């Protein structure tokens, strides 16, 4: 009688290591985000210059993601994680110590580049660990990233409440976090042996890259819809539904909690449903959630806020599994995984950046509900592009579960 073999010790250790990487990067980004008001006060930036600095961080990350694929391919995801983990935290020193806006603008780019390279390195390694593990495990990594961000924000808030200067908190993170990467880096999978053909793929190259682009479109749609919720959920509650200012932020809180919980629990779900059905349901839930949000304005007054909160919760449930499922599908296809993941990651990051800004312009010209039609459409594109893309990447017989079970 066949029985399932548990993952080997190396795979278990590597999974712990990847959890550590996702948590520490989330912590770094969380402390950076929570420390922005203090940075704004220290340099007297104002909304426009602070927004420009944030855009430069994102631009640096996006550019580095496209460069990181060849780096991973040349030196392995383990090696890239080894240097980019500590470097991403050390580079936080630049913005933290910047003496002026001009210095902040330059150093923000380098901070973003550190984040971008690490994003590709650790996501590629997570795919490698999932394959060695023999079952879906990627979704929980992204849930831990969210928890790391929450811890970073809480540490910053606690420090500021205790009277610690915001600059000191950022410098402390940039000094301490790099050392936290060192023990967990030792847990990562050993670098694979180099073979003569590192580009071999299970699909014809041109066909495969067309499918990767399709998955990139699904990632773009998922991140755009996520970014819209991050930046506009609370504002929709306040401006459109006239919610009490103290209650308006709960709209994004509900979305964020739903997304984090489902990411932490999403791997067994994907193992049971398969990748194709999971991405289809993700698009359906996210689209349905946005439709509820859009329809909340027409609901009876007593139900408007409940309707909107339910919609944001459904959107969070749907969007939670989009990135893990797409990354796993790219990895399952074989071939140049690092370059493909770099492209998909860059597409998703572009959606995260561009979506909220475009929505803002549409809201300014028309109304916020009209603007929210954009993420509703792209939530549907998650399923419309993701289903055929994943189906082409993963043979149907391997999609139940999406990774073959390891049996004796």
N, C-alpha and C positions, 0 to 999 in steps of 0.2 A: 504493500500500500504506500503510495506517495505521501510525503508530508512536506510542509513548507519549512525550509531551512531559514532560521533567523539570520539577520545580517551579521557579517563577521565583525570582529572587534575593531578593525581599522575603519570600517564604515560607520560604526557607532561613534567612535572618537571624532571622525571627520564631521559627522552631523552636529555634535556638540560644538566643534570649532566654527562651523558656519553659523550656528545660532549666535555664537559670540560675536562674529563679524557683523551680522545684521543688527544686533542689539547695540553694539558700540557705535556703528555709523548712525543709527537712529538717535542715540544719545547725543552725539556730536551735533547733528543737525537740529535736534530739539533744543539744545543749549544755545546754539547760534540764533535760532528763531526767537526764543524767549529773551535773549539778550539784546535784541534789536532796539527796543525802546531806550535802553541805557546807552547804546552806541549812538543813537540819534541825538540824545541829549548831550553827550560828550562832544560830538563834532558839530552840533547845531545843523543837522542835515536838512530837515524838512522833508515833506512827502516826495517831492520830485527827485531829489538827489538820493534819498534812501531807496526809492523805487529803481533808480538807475543802477545803484550798487547791487541790488538783488537781481536785476536783469543780467548784470555782468557775471555774477556767480553762476547763474543758469547757463549763460553763453559759454563760460569756461567749461562747465560740466558737459554740455552738449558736444562741444568740439572734442573734448577728451574721450568721450564715449566712442566716437568714430575712429580715434587713434588706438583705443585700447584693444580692439579686436585683433589687429596684427600683433600687438605686444603679447597678448595671451597665447596666440598661436605660436609665436616664436619661443617664449620662455615658460609657458604653462600657466594655468590659472593660479596654481599654488604660489609660484614665484611672484606673480603680479600682486596677489593678495598680501604676501609677505612685506613687500615694500610700500604698497599703496595704502594699506591699513594705517600704520603709524604715520605715514606722510600726510594722509587726509586730515588727521587730527593736528599734527604739527603746523600745517598750513593755516589753521585757524588763528595762529599767533599773528599773522599778517593783518587781517581785519581788526583783531582785538587791540593791537598796538598802533594801528595806523594813526599818525599825528594830524592828518588832514584828509579832506575829501578826495583829493587827487591821489594820495597814497592808497586810500581805501579802494578807489576804483581799480587801481592796478592790482593790488593784492587780492581783491575779491575774485578776480579771474583765476588766479592760481589756486585759491581755496576751492573754487568750483571745479577746476581740473582734477584736483585730488579726489573729490567726491565722484566725478565721472569715471575715472579709471577704476576706482574701487568698486563702483556699482557693476561694471562689466565683469571685473575679475571675480567678485564673490557670487554673482548670479551664474556665471559659467561654472564655477566650482560647485554651486548648489545643484546644477544639472548633473554634473559628474557624480556627486554623492548620491543623488536620487537613483541613478542607474546602478550604482554598486549596491544600494540598499534593496532594490528590487520591488519597491512600491512607492506610491506618491508621498512625498514629504516636503515639497517646495512651499506650499501655501503657508505652513506654520512659520517658515523663515520670515515671510513678509509680515505676519502678525507680530512676531517678536520685534521687527523693525519699528512698528507702530508703538509697541510698548516701550522700546528704548527712547523714542521721541517723547513719550509722555513722561518718562522718568527724568529726561533732560530738562523738560519744562518745569517739572515739579522741583527739581534741585535748584534751578535758577530762581524760581519763585520763593523757595524757602530761604535761599541765601540772601536775596534782596530784602525779604521780610526781616532777616536777622541783622540787616545793616551792612552786609558785604557789598562792596562796590561791584557794579556789573562788569567792568573791565577785568577786575581780579578774577571773577568767576570764569570768564572766557579764557583768560590766560591759564588758570588752573586746569581747565578741561584740556587745553592744548598741550599742557605739560604732563598730565597724569594719564590721559587716555592712550597715548602711544605705547606706554609700558603695559597697559592692559591687553594690547593686541599680541604681545610677544608670547605669553604662554599658550594662548588659544591658536596661534599660528602653527605651533608644533603639532596640533591635532589634525591638521588638514591632510587630505590624501597625498601620498607621494606623487611627485611629478611622473607622468606616464613616459614610458620608453619612446624615444623618437623613432619614427618609421620613415621610410623613404617617401611615402605618399601621405602627407598630412591633410590633403584636400579631398580625399576620396569621399564620395557621397553616394547615398542610396538612390538618389534621383539624378536625372540629367542636370548638369550645373545650371543651365539657363532656366530650366523648368523650376528647379529648386529655389532659385533666387526670386523668381516670380511669385512663388508661394510664400516665401519669407516676406516679400513686400505686402502681400495680402494680409499676413498676420501682423505686419507692422501697422497696416491701416486699422485693424481691430484693436491693437494696443493704443494707437492714436485716439480712437474713439473712446476707449475705456478711460484713459488718462484725462482726456478733455472733459468727460462727464464727471470724473472725480474732482478735477480742479474746479469745475463750476460749483460743485457742492461745497468745497472747502471755502471758496471766496464769496459765494453769493447766497448760501442757505440762510444764514442769519439775517442778511440784508433783505431777502425776500420776506421773511417773517415780519421784519420791522416795517418795511416800506409798503409792501403789498397787502399783508394781512393785518397791519397795524397792531402787532403783538406788543405787549409790554416790554420795554427795553431789557428788563432783567430776565425775561423768558426767551427772547429772540435767539440768543446763542445756543439754546437747547436744540435748535434745528440741526446745526452742524454736529453737536455732541451726539445726537441720536444716530446720524449718519456715520460718524467716526466709530462709535461703539459697535454698531452693527457690522461694519467692515472689519474691524479688528477681531471680533468674536468669530465671524465666519472664516476669516483667514486662519485663525488658530485651529478651527475644526474642519477646514475645507479638504484636507487630504483624504480622510476616510470617505467623504462625499464623492470626491473624484474617483476614488478606487471603486466605489459601488456603481456610479453612473457611467464612467468613461469620460474621456475628454470632450468628445463631440456633444454629448447631451449636457455636460456641465457648462460649456460655453454658450450653448443655445439657451439654457435656463438663465444664465448670467445676463445675457442680452434682454431676455423677456422680463426678468425681475427689474432690471435697471430701467428699461423703457416704461414698464408699468408704474414704477415709482415716480418717475418724472411726470408721467401723465396725471398721477394723483396730485402731485405738487401743483401742476398747471391748473387742474380742476378745482383745487381747494378754494380759489377765489369765488367760484360760483356756488360753493356749498353753503348750507345754512350757517349763519354766523357762529352758532355755538359749536359747529363741527369743523370750521375752517382750519384751525390750528391742528386739531387731531388728524385731519385728512392730510395736511402738509407733513406733519411729523411721520405719519405712516408712510407717506411717499418717500421721504428722505431715508427712512429705515429700509424700505424695500430696495431703493437705489444702492444703499451701502451693501446690502446682502448680495445683490447681483454683481456689483463691480469688484467685490472682494476677491473673487477667484479668477478674474480675467488674466492678469499678468502671470500668476503661477501656471495656469493651464497653457498659455501661449508659450512661455519659456520651456516648459516640459515638452511640448510638441516639437519645438525647434530642436531641442536636444535629442529627441527620439528619432529624428530624421537622419542622423549621422552627418558626416561631412564636416565642413568648417563651422563648428558650433559657435566659437568665440566671435567670429565675424558676423554671423547671423544674429546672435544675441545682441551684439553691439548695435546693429542696424535697428532691430526691433526696440531695443531700449531707447535709442535716440528718437525713434518715431513716437514712442509713448511720451518721452520727456517733452517733445515739441508740442504735443497735445496738451500736456499739463501747463505749459507756459502760454501757448497761444490762445487756448480756449477761454479762460477767464477774461483775458484782455479783449478779445473779439466780442464776447458777450457784453462786456461793459460798454463798448462802442454802440452796439445794437440797442442796449437798454437806454443809453443816452439819446439816441435818435428816435426810438419808438417807445418801448417800455420794458421793464424787467421780465414780465411774463413772456413777451415776444422773444427776448433774448434767451430765455430758458428753453425755448423750442429747439435751439441748436444742440445742447447736450442731450435732449430727448431723442433727436434724430441720430446722433452719433452713438447713443446707447443701443439703438436698434442695429446700427452698423457693426457693433461688436459681434452680434450673432450672424448677420448677413455676410460679413467677411470672415469671421472666425470659424464658422462651421465648415465651409468648403476648404479653408486653409488647413485646418487641423485634420480634416478627413483625407486630404492629399498627403499630409506629412506622416500620418500614422495609419498603417493598414488596419482595416476594420477588425481583423482577427486579433490585433494587439490592443484594441481599445477597450477591452473588458477583462481585466483592468487595463489601463493604458500602458503599464509596464508589465512585461511577462513575469509571472511568479517564478521564484527560484525553487525548484523542487529536487528532491533527491532521487 
